[in-house]
Amino acid sequence: MTTLLQIDFPFPGPFGAALSDALQQLALSITAEPGFIWKIWTENETEQQAGGIYLFADEASARAYLDKHSARLKALGVERINAKLFAVNQPLSAITHGPVA
């Protein structure tokens, strides 16, 4: 079943265009993850947070990516990672134009 992964964590920056420039290689590598469908990058400069909303083909792929990304963030000094996994209700999401087809 399609699985949505939501991650956020404290992040001091950069934000905006500087973040885009700094993380292009990471973005490209994420597209090669098993089961990956898409990611929406999230950032809140005021709250000093960043993260993303990911869609994976199945829960196992989402969990594997969460483990990998959590280790990467911890190696960068991020101590508090908030993550949640959700099953996607595709019929209702299709009605409300969710990009889950």
Steps between C-alpha positions, in 0.01 A plus 500: 500500500625849417657657809553863590799591718505833684830620648599824670795603714673808643703670228706821525510557124572581230150554362347586165730528199810432709349171622407408143855562386654308790284187477458431129720189515304368797174562312629305201610211721158479667338438162696174476373358831306172470125559491536881484222684314533868600607744770377844598777692678386705800674783682405759761769759556307671780472175699844377386361171368528299181383166374286343236194307401586185303291249310627144471354201318483299822561516874820294489663750262386794713637339818832417332537859382405634844776290657756619244399867521484496882858367513612768252337777705645370827846495339447870421417571865120498485386347828121530478329358192121488480369237260162344428385239251149499353315269263351701213128474428526525124128525412446800729832656405406477130176690569694780669770510227774333706800407283479129581369339180 
